[in-house]
Amino acid sequence: MYVKEVLVQNKAGLHARPATFFIQKANEYKSSIWVEKDERKVNAKSLLGVLSLGIIGGTAVKIFADGPDETDAVEGLVELIETGFVE
């Protein structure tokens, strides 16, 4: 299992559009991926799960992955968040 904490950079946080980008990126990986905020963990490949966390800009979240490409998955999602969802 690979884990990394990241600070959400964009002001709006993970609302509908950035959350969709996040889910699409998470689905590129084979590993199981979770995102955690305030000790509440959800499937990073679930739009409703991610939206239910209510992640706003400036919030720290942890990304967990377990599987064959776990390091790439976490690093890819962290990079997406750090760049403010600009691809």
N, C-alpha and C positions, 0 to 999 in steps of 0.2 A: 504494500500500500504506500502511496506517495501523497503527501499533504503539503499545501502551501497556503499562506494567508496573503490576501491582497486587499488593498483599499480601492473601493469603487470610485473612479475618477470623474465620470460625467455627472453633472448637477442633478439630472433627473433620476439617476439610479437605474435599476433594472425594471423599467416600466415596459409596456408592451413591445415596442420595436427593439430596444436593446436586448430584452429577454429573448425575443425570437432569434436574434443573431446568436445569442449565447447558446440556446438549445440546438440550433443548426450546427454550430461548431462542436458541441458536445456529442452530437450524433455522428460526427465524422470518425469517432474513436470506438474501438471494440470494448474497451474497459468499462466497468461500472463506475459511474461518476456521481458524486454528491456535492451539494453546496450547503454550507452551514452558516447560520447567523444566529447569534445569541443561543447557542446550544440546541438549535432546532435544525435538523438535517433533512434535506429533500433530494429527490432524484434530479440531477442536473439536466436530464433529458426530458423532463416533464415541464411544459409551459405553466400549467396551473400550479405545480409545486413551487417553481421558482418565483412566480408572481405572488404566491401566498406568503413568502418571506417578507414582502414589503421593503425591499432593499432600496435605500435612497443614497444619493451622492454623499461621499465621505464616510460611508459605512465599511467596516472591515468584515470580510467574509473569508471562510476557509473553503478550499476546494480539495476534495479527496478523490482519488481514483485507485482502482484495484483491477489489474488485468494486464494483458500483454503489452499495451502501449500506455501504461499509466503515467509515466513521466512526461511523454509527449502530450498527453491529454491535459494534464494539469498546467504544464508550461504554456500550451496553446491557449487555454482559457484565461490564464493569468495575463498573457500578452494582450488578448482581446480586451480585457477589463482595463488594463493599464493605459491602453491607447484610446480609451473613451469610446470604444466600439466603432472606430474608424478603420475600415479595412483597405 
